[in-house]
Amino acid sequence: MDFRLAIAEQILVALPEVSLTAADVASMLEVPPDTKMGDYAFPCFKLSKALRKSPVMIADQLAGAIQADFIARVESVRGYLNFFIDRAIYAERVLTAADAQGDRYGSDNSVESKCVVLDYSSINIAKRFHIGHLSTTMIGNSLYKLYKFFGWKAVGVNHLGDWGTQFGKMIAAYKKWGDRETVERGGVDEMVKLYVRFHKEAENDPSLEDEGRAWFKKIEDGDEEALSIFNWFKEVTLKDAQKTYELLGVTFDSYAGESFYNDKMGPIVDELRAKGLLKEDQGAMIVDLEPYGMPPALILRSDGATLYLTRDLAAAKYRKDTYNFDKSLYVVAYQQDLHFKQLFKVLELMGYEWAKDCEHVSFGMVSYEGQTLSTREGRVVYLDDLLHQAIQKARDIIKEKSPSLENKDEIARQIGVGAVVFFVLYNNRIKDIDFWWDRALNFEGETGPYVMYTHARACSVLRKAEAQGLPEEAPDFAALADPEAQDVVRLIEQFPLILKNALERSEPSMITRFSADLAQAFNKFYYERRILDDDMGARAARLMLTRVSKNVIRVALSLIGLAAPERM
C-alpha cells in the first residue's frame, strides 16, 4: 500500500473543491523528524491561497473530516495536519507487500524495452589497475545493476584507453629489450618496466622518441606487425585486469576502446565540415563554442591528428546507431566536466536530438593518505594488492572467530571485497575520497562486513525457527507496534523510493547508506525484542519482519555489487 497516496486521496475526499491530483497532494506530504509528531505531515499552507482560508482553519477542518481504517488519529498543529498510521495495519501492509514481491520488491516494473549504455571503468592498456579506477568501476557496475533491476536493457562498455603515441613507444621498447615469454609471464608489470626503461634510455638517446612515433604511425596505418604486437599487449592487459574484475564481480558487454573508432572518425570530421561547423584556427580544426560560454572544441591538430573529443564523437554516434539507446551515461571523474559539456554541445549542433539523452555521471577524485596519487612518487595503491589484503584480513578474522565455518575462502573473499567496495560507495559520488588503508579495511561500524553480518544473523534466526517448527498461527501484527519494529518497517517501506531516487540521481551511495541504516535498525530490534517468542502469533509476525529485512538487505547489497553470505 502506498500510504502517501492513500492519505492524499483522503485529503481530496475532504476537500473536493481542490483541483489537484492525488499524486500532487502525495508529493506535498512530509515525514516529520520525530515520529511523536506523526508518520506523515501535510503543510496546509500550500492550499491557503487557493482555498482563501488560513492554514490553521484548513488543518482543523481536515482533522475533523478524515477517517480511514489505516489512520489511528489525525492532529491539527499550527497549520500542519499530522497523520498517525495504525501501527499493526502499517506493519501488515508493508511487510505483506514486500514479502509477496520477494526479490522484485523495490522495482516498479515501469520500464519496458528501454536501453541505457553505460561507459565505465575505462582502464588503460599496459598499465596496472589502481584505486583511481575503483570509483568509476563500482559506480558504473552499481548503475548497470540498478537499471537492469528496473527493467532496462543495460549495455556496459569498457572504453579502453588504447590509443596514443605511448603504444608506439611500448612496441619500440619491446622490440629492443623485450621477449614474448617474459611479457607473457610478467604481464602488465613487465610492460611497465619496458615503458619506464624506454623513457630512461630516451633521456640519453632522443632518437628513441622518433622510433616510438614511427611505430605508432604504423599502428595508425594498419601495419600487420605493429597491429599484432599492439593487440597482444591488449590481450595481456585484459587477462590481468580480468582477475581483478572477477574479484569485484564486474562484467562488461563491450570492450570497444579508443582504437576501435580509428576508422570511424573520418566520417564524423566530414559531417562536421559538411554542416559548416569546422573552422580553422592556427592550422588546427575546431568547433567554435565561444557563443555557448566554452573554449573551442579541438577536432584535429595542425598535423591532422585526432583527439579524445573526435573519438568520443565517433563513439557516441556508433553507440546510438548500434544500441539505439534511450540514455547514454559516462561515469568519469569531474575533471572531465568541460570535455563532456563540449561533447554534448557539438552533438547537439550536429543536429542530433539524442544529445539530450547523454549524461556525464561525475565523481570525486581519489587521494592517498592526504596526497594526490602519483605512480612516480610511490603514492599509488594497486587494486589487486588492496583486495587481497582485505581478503586476508577477513580470512584471519574468520579463523579466529568462526573456525568451523564452511567455505572460509569464498566467504573471506565476499567480506574482504565487500569492505573495499562499500567504503568507495558509501559517500555521495561527487565527494573526493581520501584513501587510508586502515579505513578501507575497517570492518567495524557502518561498513560492508557489518551489513553482511546482519544478513547472516537474520538467516541464522530463520534457520533456528525452521528447526523448531514454524508457527501455524497467522502473524499478529500488533506485536510489531513497538518503536524498534516500526523503525525497521518504516525503512522497508522507503526502499522502493530510495531505489527510484538512486536511479534518477545516478547515486548508488543512497542504497549503500540505506543498507547500513536498515542493518542498524534490525540489530536494535534483534536485541530489544524476542523474535522466537512463546506467543506464536507474535513469533510469526517477528519472523516475517526478519525474513523481509533479510531479503531487502540482500537485494540492496546486490545492487551495489556485494554478496550477502548466509553464514559468517
C-alpha positions as CSV (number, residue, x, y, z in Angstrom):
1,M,0.0,0.0,0.0
2,D,1.3,3.5,-0.9
3,F,0.4,5.3,2.3
4,R,1.2,8.7,0.9
5,L,-1.2,8.2,-2.0
6,A,-3.9,6.8,0.4
7,I,-3.6,9.8,2.7
8,A,-3.7,12.2,-0.3
9,E,-6.9,10.5,-1.5
10,Q,-8.5,11.1,1.9
11,I,-7.5,14.8,1.8
12,L,-9.1,15.2,-1.6
13,V,-12.3,13.5,-0.5
14,A,-12.5,16.0,2.4
15,L,-11.6,18.9,0.1
16,P,-13.5,18.3,-3.2
17,E,-13.0,21.9,-4.3
18,V,-9.2,21.4,-4.6
19,S,-8.2,20.9,-8.3
20,L,-5.2,18.7,-7.6
21,T,-4.5,15.0,-8.3
22,A,-3.7,12.5,-5.5
23,A,-0.2,12.3,-6.8
24,D,0.2,16.1,-6.5
25,V,-1.0,16.1,-2.9
26,A,1.1,13.0,-2.1
27,S,4.2,14.9,-3.2
28,M,3.4,17.6,-0.7
29,L,3.4,15.2,2.3
30,E,6.4,15.4,4.6
31,V,7.9,13.0,7.1
32,P,8.3,14.7,10.5
33,P,11.8,14.5,12.1
34,D,10.3,12.8,15.2
35,T,7.7,10.1,15.0
36,K,6.0,11.7,18.0
37,M,4.9,14.4,15.6
38,G,3.3,11.8,13.3
39,D,4.3,9.5,10.5
40,Y,3.3,12.0,7.8
41,A,2.6,15.7,7.9
42,F,0.6,17.8,5.4
43,P,1.5,21.5,5.3
44,C,-1.8,23.2,4.7
45,F,0.0,26.5,3.8
46,K,0.2,25.1,0.3
47,L,-3.6,25.2,-0.1
48,S,-4.2,28.5,1.8
49,K,-4.2,30.8,-1.3
50,A,-6.4,28.5,-3.4
51,L,-9.0,28.0,-0.6
52,R,-8.8,31.5,0.8
53,K,-8.5,30.2,4.3
54,S,-5.8,30.2,6.9
55,P,-3.6,27.1,7.1
56,V,-4.9,26.6,10.7
57,M,-8.5,26.6,9.6
58,I,-7.8,24.1,6.8
59,A,-5.9,21.8,9.1
60,D,-8.7,21.9,11.7
61,Q,-11.4,21.2,9.0
62,L,-9.4,18.2,7.7
63,A,-8.7,16.8,11.2
64,G,-12.4,16.5,11.8
65,A,-13.3,15.1,8.4
66,I,-10.7,12.4,7.7
67,Q,-11.3,8.8,8.8
68,A,-9.8,5.6,7.4
69,D,-9.0,2.2,8.9
70,F,-5.3,2.6,8.4
71,I,-5.2,6.0,10.3
72,A,-5.0,5.8,14.1
73,R,-5.5,9.5,14.5
74,V,-5.1,12.9,12.9
75,E,-3.9,16.1,14.7
76,S,-4.0,19.7,13.6
77,V,-0.9,21.5,14.8
78,R,-0.3,25.2,13.8
79,G,-1.3,24.7,10.1
80,Y,0.1,21.2,9.8
81,L,-2.1,18.1,9.6
82,N,-0.2,15.3,11.3
83,F,-1.2,11.7,10.4
84,F,-0.5,8.8,12.8
85,I,-0.8,5.4,11.0
86,D,-2.2,2.4,12.8
87,R,1.0,0.5,13.7
88,A,-0.4,-3.0,13.2
89,I,-2.0,-2.2,9.8
90,Y,1.1,-0.3,8.7
91,A,3.3,-3.3,9.5
92,E,0.9,-5.8,7.9
93,R,0.5,-3.9,4.6
94,V,4.2,-3.0,4.2
95,L,5.5,-6.5,5.1
96,T,2.9,-8.4,3.2
97,A,3.6,-6.4,0.0
98,A,7.4,-6.7,0.4
99,D,7.2,-10.5,1.2
100,A,4.9,-11.2,-1.8
101,Q,7.2,-9.4,-4.2
102,G,10.4,-11.0,-2.9
103,D,13.4,-10.2,-5.0
104,R,11.4,-7.8,-7.1
105,Y,10.4,-5.6,-4.2
106,G,11.7,-2.1,-4.8
107,S,11.2,-2.3,-8.6
108,D,8.1,-0.6,-10.0
109,N,8.4,-2.6,-13.3
110,S,7.5,0.6,-15.1
111,V,10.2,0.4,-17.8
112,E,9.9,-1.8,-20.8
113,S,12.3,-2.1,-23.8
114,K,14.3,1.0,-22.9
115,C,18.1,0.9,-23.4
116,V,20.9,2.5,-21.4
117,V,24.5,2.5,-22.4
118,L,27.0,2.9,-19.5
119,D,30.6,3.8,-20.1
120,Y,32.6,3.0,-17.0
121,S,36.0,1.7,-15.7
122,S,37.9,2.5,-18.9
123,I,41.2,1.1,-17.9
124,N,44.4,1.9,-19.7
125,I,46.2,-0.7,-21.7
126,A,49.7,-1.7,-20.4
127,K,49.0,-0.1,-17.0
128,R,48.1,-1.8,-13.7
129,F,44.6,-1.4,-12.3
130,H,44.9,1.0,-9.3
131,I,42.4,2.5,-6.8
132,G,41.9,5.5,-9.0
133,H,39.8,3.3,-11.3
134,L,37.7,1.9,-8.4
135,S,35.1,4.6,-8.3
136,T,34.2,4.6,-12.0
137,T,34.2,0.8,-12.0
138,M,31.9,0.3,-9.0
139,I,29.6,3.3,-9.6
140,G,29.1,2.1,-13.1
141,N,28.6,-1.5,-12.0
142,S,26.0,-0.5,-9.5
143,L,24.1,1.7,-12.0
144,Y,24.3,-1.2,-14.5
145,K,22.6,-3.5,-12.0
146,L,20.1,-0.8,-10.9
147,Y,18.9,-0.1,-14.4
148,K,18.5,-3.9,-15.1
149,F,16.6,-4.2,-11.8
150,F,14.1,-1.6,-13.1
151,G,13.7,-3.5,-16.4
152,W,16.0,-1.5,-18.7
153,K,18.3,-3.2,-21.2
154,A,21.7,-2.2,-20.0
155,V,24.9,-2.2,-22.1
156,G,28.1,-1.9,-20.1
157,V,31.0,-0.5,-22.1
158,N,34.7,-0.6,-21.0
159,H,36.0,2.2,-23.2
160,L,39.7,1.1,-23.1
161,G,42.5,3.7,-23.2
162,D,44.3,2.0,-26.0
163,W,45.4,4.8,-28.4
164,G,48.3,7.2,-28.5
165,T,52.0,7.6,-29.1
166,Q,52.8,5.7,-25.8
167,F,51.8,2.5,-27.6
168,G,54.4,3.1,-30.3
169,K,57.0,3.6,-27.6
170,M,55.9,0.4,-25.9
171,I,56.4,-1.5,-29.2
172,A,59.8,0.2,-29.7
173,A,60.9,-0.8,-26.2
174,Y,59.6,-4.4,-26.7
175,K,61.5,-4.8,-30.0
176,K,64.7,-3.6,-28.4
177,W,64.7,-5.2,-25.0
178,G,61.7,-7.5,-24.6
179,D,60.7,-11.0,-25.4
180,R,57.3,-12.7,-25.7
181,E,57.9,-15.3,-23.0
182,T,58.9,-12.7,-20.4
183,V,56.0,-10.4,-21.1
184,E,53.5,-13.3,-21.0
185,R,54.9,-14.4,-17.7
186,G,55.2,-10.9,-16.1
187,G,52.1,-9.4,-17.7
188,V,51.4,-5.7,-17.2
189,D,54.3,-5.3,-14.7
190,E,56.7,-6.4,-17.4
191,M,55.2,-4.0,-19.9
192,V,55.5,-1.1,-17.4
193,K,59.2,-2.0,-16.9
194,L,59.8,-1.7,-20.6
195,Y,58.0,1.6,-20.8
196,V,60.0,3.0,-17.9
197,R,63.2,1.8,-19.5
198,F,62.3,3.5,-22.8
199,H,61.9,6.9,-21.1
200,K,65.2,6.5,-19.2
201,E,67.1,5.5,-22.4
202,A,65.4,8.3,-24.3
203,E,66.9,10.9,-22.0
204,N,70.3,10.0,-23.4
205,D,69.1,9.0,-26.9
206,P,66.4,11.3,-28.2
207,S,66.1,9.4,-31.4
208,L,64.1,6.8,-29.5
209,E,61.2,9.2,-29.4
210,D,61.2,9.2,-33.2
211,E,61.2,5.4,-33.2
212,G,58.2,5.5,-30.9
213,R,56.3,7.9,-33.1
214,A,57.2,5.8,-36.2
215,W,55.8,2.6,-34.6
216,F,52.6,4.4,-33.6
217,K,52.2,5.7,-37.2
218,K,52.5,2.0,-38.3
219,I,49.6,1.2,-35.9
220,E,47.5,4.0,-37.4
221,D,48.3,2.8,-40.9
222,G,47.4,-0.8,-40.1
223,D,50.8,-2.3,-40.4
224,E,50.5,-6.1,-39.7
225,E,53.4,-6.5,-37.3
226,A,52.6,-3.3,-35.3
227,L,48.9,-4.3,-35.0
228,S,49.8,-7.8,-34.0
229,I,52.0,-6.6,-31.1
230,F,49.6,-3.9,-30.1
231,N,46.6,-6.3,-30.0
232,W,48.7,-8.8,-28.0
233,F,49.5,-6.0,-25.4
234,K,45.7,-5.5,-25.1
235,E,45.2,-9.3,-24.6
236,V,47.8,-9.4,-21.9
237,T,46.4,-6.3,-20.1
238,L,42.8,-7.6,-20.2
239,K,43.9,-11.0,-18.9
240,D,45.5,-9.3,-15.9
241,A,42.5,-7.0,-15.4
242,Q,40.0,-9.8,-15.7
243,K,41.3,-11.3,-12.5
244,T,40.5,-8.1,-10.7
245,Y,37.1,-7.8,-12.4
246,E,36.3,-11.3,-11.3
247,L,37.2,-10.5,-7.7
248,L,34.9,-7.4,-7.9
249,G,32.1,-9.3,-9.7
250,V,32.1,-6.7,-12.6
251,T,31.3,-7.6,-16.2
252,F,31.0,-5.7,-19.5
253,D,29.2,-6.2,-22.7
254,S,31.7,-4.4,-24.8
255,Y,35.5,-3.6,-24.6
256,A,35.4,-1.3,-27.6
257,G,38.1,1.3,-26.8
258,E,39.6,4.3,-28.5
259,S,41.4,2.3,-31.2
260,F,38.0,0.8,-32.2
261,Y,37.0,4.2,-33.5
262,N,40.1,4.8,-35.7
263,D,38.2,4.2,-38.9
264,K,35.0,5.9,-37.7
265,M,36.4,9.4,-37.1
266,G,36.8,10.4,-40.7
267,P,33.0,10.4,-41.4
268,I,32.5,12.5,-38.2
269,V,35.0,15.1,-39.4
270,D,33.4,15.1,-42.9
271,E,30.0,15.6,-41.3
272,L,31.2,18.5,-39.2
273,R,32.7,20.1,-42.3
274,A,29.6,19.5,-44.4
275,K,27.4,21.1,-41.7
276,G,29.6,24.2,-41.6
277,L,30.7,23.6,-38.0
278,L,34.5,23.2,-38.6
279,K,36.7,26.3,-38.5
280,E,40.5,26.6,-39.0
281,D,42.4,28.1,-36.1
282,Q,46.2,28.3,-36.3
283,G,46.3,25.2,-38.6
284,A,44.0,23.2,-36.3
285,M,40.3,22.4,-37.0
286,I,37.9,23.4,-34.3
287,V,34.2,23.8,-33.5
288,D,33.7,27.3,-32.1
289,L,31.8,27.0,-28.8
290,E,32.5,30.6,-27.5
291,P,28.8,31.6,-28.1
292,Y,27.9,28.9,-25.5
293,G,30.5,30.0,-22.9
294,M,33.0,27.3,-23.6
295,P,36.5,27.3,-25.2
296,P,36.7,25.9,-28.8
297,A,36.3,22.1,-29.2
298,L,39.6,20.9,-30.9
299,I,38.7,18.3,-33.5
300,L,42.0,17.9,-35.5
301,R,45.5,19.1,-34.5
302,S,47.5,21.1,-37.0
303,D,49.3,17.9,-38.1
304,G,45.9,16.2,-38.8
305,A,45.9,14.0,-35.7
306,T,42.6,13.3,-34.0
307,L,41.9,13.9,-30.3
308,Y,39.8,12.4,-27.4
309,L,36.9,14.6,-28.5
310,T,37.0,13.3,-32.1
311,R,37.0,9.7,-30.8
312,D,34.2,10.4,-28.3
313,L,32.0,11.9,-31.1
314,A,32.5,8.8,-33.1
315,A,31.8,6.6,-30.1
316,A,28.6,8.4,-29.3
317,K,27.3,8.1,-32.9
318,Y,28.3,4.4,-33.0
319,R,26.5,3.7,-29.7
320,K,23.3,5.4,-30.9
321,D,23.4,3.6,-34.2
322,T,24.2,0.2,-32.6
323,Y,22.1,0.2,-29.5
324,N,19.6,2.9,-30.2
325,F,19.9,4.0,-26.5
326,D,17.4,6.0,-24.6
327,K,20.1,7.1,-22.2
328,S,23.9,7.2,-22.5
329,L,25.9,7.6,-19.3
330,Y,29.6,8.4,-18.9
331,V,30.9,7.5,-15.5
332,V,34.0,9.7,-15.5
333,A,35.7,11.9,-12.9
334,Y,34.6,15.5,-12.6
335,Q,37.9,16.9,-14.1
336,Q,36.3,16.0,-17.4
337,D,33.3,18.2,-16.9
338,L,34.3,20.6,-19.6
339,H,35.1,17.8,-22.1
340,F,31.6,16.3,-21.8
341,K,29.9,19.7,-22.0
342,Q,31.8,20.3,-25.2
343,L,31.0,16.8,-26.5
344,F,27.3,17.1,-25.8
345,K,27.1,20.6,-27.3
346,V,28.9,19.5,-30.5
347,L,26.5,16.6,-30.9
348,E,23.6,19.0,-30.4
349,L,25.0,21.4,-33.0
350,M,25.3,18.4,-35.4
351,G,21.6,18.1,-35.2
352,Y,21.4,15.0,-33.1
353,E,18.3,15.4,-30.8
354,W,19.5,12.5,-28.8
355,A,22.4,14.6,-27.4
356,K,20.0,15.5,-24.6
357,D,20.0,11.8,-23.6
358,C,23.7,11.8,-22.9
359,E,24.8,12.4,-19.3
360,H,28.1,12.8,-17.5
361,V,27.9,10.9,-14.2
362,S,30.8,12.7,-12.5
363,F,32.6,11.6,-9.3
364,G,35.3,12.9,-7.0
365,M,39.0,12.2,-7.1
366,V,40.8,9.6,-5.0
367,S,43.8,10.8,-3.0
368,Y,46.2,8.6,-1.0
369,E,46.6,9.4,2.7
370,G,46.1,13.2,2.1
371,Q,48.1,13.4,-1.1
372,T,47.3,13.1,-4.8
373,L,48.1,9.8,-6.4
374,S,51.4,9.6,-8.1
375,T,52.9,6.4,-9.5
376,R,56.3,8.0,-9.9
377,E,56.5,9.1,-6.3
378,G,55.1,5.8,-5.0
379,R,51.8,7.2,-3.8
380,V,49.7,4.6,-5.5
381,V,47.7,1.6,-4.4
382,Y,47.2,-1.2,-6.9
383,L,43.7,-2.6,-6.7
384,D,44.6,-6.3,-6.7
385,D,47.0,-5.7,-3.7
386,L,44.2,-3.9,-1.8
387,L,41.6,-6.6,-2.5
388,H,44.0,-9.4,-1.5
389,Q,44.9,-7.7,1.7
390,A,41.3,-7.2,2.6
391,I,40.5,-10.8,1.8
392,Q,43.4,-12.0,4.0
393,K,42.2,-9.8,6.9
394,A,38.7,-11.3,6.6
395,R,40.3,-14.8,6.4
396,D,42.2,-14.1,9.7
397,I,39.1,-12.9,11.5
398,I,37.1,-15.9,10.3
399,K,39.9,-18.3,11.5
400,E,39.8,-16.6,14.9
401,K,36.0,-16.2,15.4
402,S,34.4,-18.8,13.2
403,P,37.0,-21.7,12.8
404,S,34.3,-24.2,11.9
405,L,32.8,-22.1,9.1
406,E,32.4,-23.8,5.8
407,N,33.7,-22.2,2.5
408,K,36.0,-20.0,4.5
409,D,37.9,-18.8,1.4
410,E,34.8,-17.8,-0.5
411,I,33.2,-16.0,2.4
412,A,36.6,-14.3,3.1
413,R,36.6,-13.1,-0.5
414,Q,33.0,-11.8,-0.2
415,I,33.7,-10.0,3.1
416,G,37.1,-8.5,2.0
417,V,35.9,-7.3,-1.4
418,G,32.7,-6.0,0.2
419,A,34.6,-3.9,2.7
420,V,36.5,-2.1,0.0
421,V,33.5,-1.6,-2.4
422,F,31.3,-0.4,0.5
423,F,34.0,2.1,1.5
424,V,34.1,3.6,-2.0
425,L,30.3,3.7,-2.5
426,Y,29.3,5.0,1.0
427,N,29.7,8.7,0.3
428,N,28.0,10.9,-2.3
429,R,29.8,10.1,-5.6
430,I,30.9,13.7,-6.1
431,K,32.9,13.8,-2.9
432,D,36.6,13.2,-3.1
433,I,37.9,10.1,-1.4
434,D,41.0,10.2,0.8
435,F,42.2,6.6,0.8
436,W,43.7,5.3,4.0
437,W,44.5,1.6,4.4
438,D,43.0,1.3,7.9
439,R,39.7,3.0,6.9
440,A,39.2,0.8,3.8
441,L,40.0,-2.3,5.8
442,N,37.8,-1.3,8.7
443,F,35.2,-4.0,9.4
444,E,33.5,-2.1,12.3
445,G,30.7,0.5,12.3
446,E,28.8,1.4,9.1
447,T,30.8,-1.0,6.8
448,G,30.1,-3.7,4.3
449,P,31.0,-6.5,6.7
450,Y,28.7,-5.1,9.3
451,V,25.7,-5.1,6.9
452,M,26.7,-8.6,5.6
453,Y,26.9,-9.9,9.2
454,T,23.4,-8.5,9.8
455,H,22.1,-10.5,6.9
456,A,23.8,-13.6,8.2
457,R,22.3,-13.0,11.6
458,A,18.8,-12.8,10.1
459,C,19.5,-16.1,8.2
460,S,20.6,-17.7,11.5
461,V,17.4,-16.7,13.2
462,L,15.3,-18.1,10.4
463,R,17.2,-21.4,10.4
464,K,16.7,-21.8,14.1
465,A,13.0,-21.0,13.7
466,E,12.6,-23.6,11.0
467,A,14.4,-26.2,13.1
468,Q,11.9,-25.5,16.0
469,G,9.0,-25.7,13.6
470,L,7.4,-22.6,12.0
471,P,4.3,-21.3,13.7
472,E,0.9,-22.3,12.1
473,E,-0.8,-19.2,13.5
474,A,-1.4,-16.1,11.4
475,P,1.0,-13.2,12.2
476,D,-0.2,-10.9,15.0
477,F,1.0,-7.6,13.6
478,A,0.1,-5.8,16.8
479,A,3.3,-7.4,18.1
480,L,5.2,-5.1,15.7
481,A,3.8,-1.9,17.2
482,D,6.9,-1.2,19.3
483,P,9.3,1.5,18.2
484,E,12.1,-0.9,17.2
485,A,10.0,-2.9,14.9
486,Q,8.3,0.2,13.5
487,D,11.7,1.7,12.6
488,V,12.5,-1.4,10.6
489,V,9.1,-1.4,8.8
490,R,9.5,2.3,8.0
491,L,12.8,1.7,6.3
492,I,11.5,-1.3,4.4
493,E,8.6,0.9,3.2
494,Q,11.1,3.5,2.0
495,F,13.2,1.1,-0.1
496,P,11.3,1.5,-3.4
497,L,11.6,5.3,-3.2
498,I,15.3,5.0,-2.2
499,L,16.0,2.9,-5.3
500,K,14.0,5.2,-7.6
501,N,15.9,8.2,-6.4
502,A,19.2,6.4,-6.7
503,L,18.3,5.7,-10.3
504,E,17.2,9.2,-11.1
505,R,20.2,10.8,-9.5
506,S,22.8,8.1,-10.6
507,E,23.7,7.9,-6.9
508,P,24.5,4.4,-5.6
509,S,25.5,5.8,-2.2
510,M,21.8,6.2,-1.4
511,I,21.5,2.4,-1.5
512,T,24.7,1.9,0.4
513,R,23.7,4.2,3.3
514,F,20.2,2.7,3.3
515,S,21.6,-0.8,3.8
516,A,23.6,0.4,6.8
517,D,20.5,2.1,8.2
518,L,18.4,-1.0,7.8
519,A,21.1,-3.2,9.4
520,Q,21.4,-0.9,12.4
521,A,17.6,-0.8,12.8
522,F,17.3,-4.6,12.5
523,N,20.1,-5.2,15.0
524,K,18.4,-2.9,17.5
525,F,15.1,-4.8,17.0
526,Y,17.0,-8.1,17.4
527,Y,18.5,-7.0,20.8
528,E,15.4,-5.4,22.2
529,R,12.7,-7.9,21.1
530,R,12.4,-11.6,21.5
531,I,11.9,-12.9,17.9
532,L,11.2,-16.5,18.8
533,D,8.5,-15.6,21.3
534,D,6.3,-18.2,23.1
535,D,3.3,-16.4,21.6
536,M,3.1,-18.0,18.2
537,G,1.2,-15.0,16.6
538,A,3.9,-12.6,17.8
539,R,6.6,-15.1,16.6
540,A,5.1,-15.3,13.2
541,A,5.0,-11.5,12.8
542,R,8.6,-11.1,14.0
543,L,9.8,-13.9,11.8
544,M,8.1,-12.2,8.8
545,L,9.9,-8.9,9.7
546,T,13.2,-10.8,9.9
547,R,12.6,-12.6,6.6
548,V,11.7,-9.4,4.8
549,S,14.6,-7.5,6.3
550,K,17.0,-10.2,5.2
551,N,15.6,-10.1,1.7
552,V,15.8,-6.3,1.4
553,I,19.3,-6.2,2.7
554,R,20.4,-8.9,0.2
555,V,18.8,-7.0,-2.7
556,A,20.3,-3.7,-1.6
557,L,23.8,-5.3,-1.3
558,S,23.5,-7.0,-4.7
559,L,22.6,-3.6,-6.3
560,I,25.9,-2.1,-5.1
561,G,27.9,-5.2,-6.1
562,L,28.2,-7.0,-2.8
563,A,27.4,-10.6,-1.9
564,A,25.2,-11.5,1.1
565,P,26.7,-14.5,3.0
566,E,24.2,-16.6,4.9
567,R,26.8,-17.7,7.4
568,M,29.7,-15.7,8.8
